[in-house]
């Protein structure tokens, strides 16, 4: 597993370990992405979105391209990010 501050989407999900209270930027300049929580509880906040989104193990969230998004771990967590256009994801929050 990797630890980093920035995620670059790819066709293969990349998993990231986050310590409790750690935050990381989710880069989505060029493509829409899907954030999946594999373990723990994570808050995802997006630029221009008045709501924050709490995701738990098994939850996924579609993030359209452009803008800034940040994932903040409420607990130790593992998240993955994949290119939504290649994964056939549907906009909106996806149930896990």
C-alpha positions as CSV (number, residue, x, y, z in Angstrom):
1,X,0.0,0.0,0.0
2,X,1.1,3.6,-0.6
3,X,0.8,6.8,1.4
4,X,0.7,10.0,-0.5
5,X,-1.0,13.4,-0.7
6,X,-2.2,13.2,-4.3
7,X,-4.0,10.6,-6.3
8,X,-3.6,10.2,-10.1
9,X,-6.4,8.1,-11.5
10,X,-5.7,5.1,-13.6
11,X,-7.7,2.2,-15.1
12,X,-6.5,0.0,-12.2
13,X,-7.6,1.1,-8.7
14,X,-4.7,2.3,-6.5
15,X,-5.1,1.7,-2.8
16,X,-4.0,4.3,-0.2
17,X,-3.6,3.8,3.5
18,X,-4.7,6.8,5.6
19,X,-4.0,7.2,9.3
20,X,-6.8,8.5,11.6
21,X,-7.3,12.2,10.9
22,X,-5.1,12.1,7.8
23,X,-6.3,14.1,4.8
24,X,-5.3,13.8,1.1
25,X,-6.1,15.6,-2.1
26,X,-7.9,13.6,-4.7
27,X,-6.8,14.9,-8.1
28,X,-9.4,14.7,-10.8
29,X,-8.4,17.4,-13.3
30,X,-8.7,15.4,-16.5
31,X,-11.1,12.6,-15.8
32,X,-14.0,11.7,-13.4
33,X,-13.0,9.2,-10.7
34,X,-14.7,6.8,-8.3
35,X,-13.4,6.8,-4.7
36,X,-14.0,3.5,-2.9
37,X,-13.6,2.9,0.8
38,X,-12.1,-0.5,1.5
39,X,-11.7,-0.1,5.2
40,X,-12.6,2.6,7.8
41,X,-14.7,5.8,7.6
42,X,-13.7,8.7,5.3
43,X,-15.2,12.1,4.7
44,X,-15.0,13.4,1.1
45,X,-15.5,17.0,0.5
46,X,-15.6,18.6,-3.0
47,X,-15.1,22.1,-4.2
48,X,-18.4,23.7,-5.0
49,X,-20.4,21.0,-3.1
50,X,-22.3,22.4,0.0
51,X,-22.4,18.9,1.5
52,X,-19.7,16.7,2.9
53,X,-20.0,13.0,2.2
54,X,-19.2,10.3,4.8
55,X,-18.3,7.0,3.3
56,X,-17.8,3.8,5.2
57,X,-16.4,0.4,4.2
58,X,-17.9,-0.7,0.9
59,X,-19.2,2.7,-0.1
60,X,-18.2,4.4,-3.3
61,X,-18.5,8.0,-4.6
62,X,-18.4,9.3,-8.2
63,X,-16.4,12.6,-8.5
64,X,-16.8,14.4,-11.8
65,X,-13.7,15.8,-13.5
66,X,-12.4,19.2,-12.5
67,X,-12.2,20.9,-9.2
68,X,-10.7,19.9,-5.9
69,X,-11.7,17.0,-3.7
70,X,-10.2,16.0,-0.3
71,X,-10.6,12.7,1.5
72,X,-10.2,12.9,5.3
73,X,-10.0,9.7,7.4
74,X,-12.2,9.7,10.5
75,X,-10.5,6.3,11.4
76,X,-7.6,4.4,9.9
77,X,-8.8,3.7,6.4
78,X,-7.9,2.3,3.0
79,X,-9.3,4.0,-0.1
80,X,-8.9,3.4,-3.7
81,X,-9.4,5.6,-6.7
82,X,-10.1,4.6,-10.3
83,X,-10.9,6.3,-13.6
84,X,-14.7,6.4,-13.7
85,X,-15.0,6.7,-17.5
86,X,-13.2,3.4,-18.0
87,X,-15.0,1.7,-15.1
88,X,-18.5,2.6,-16.5
89,X,-19.5,4.4,-13.3
90,X,-22.7,6.3,-13.1
91,X,-22.7,9.8,-11.6
92,X,-23.9,10.2,-8.0
93,X,-23.1,8.3,-4.9
94,X,-22.8,4.5,-5.4
95,X,-23.8,2.0,-2.8
96,X,-21.3,-0.6,-1.9
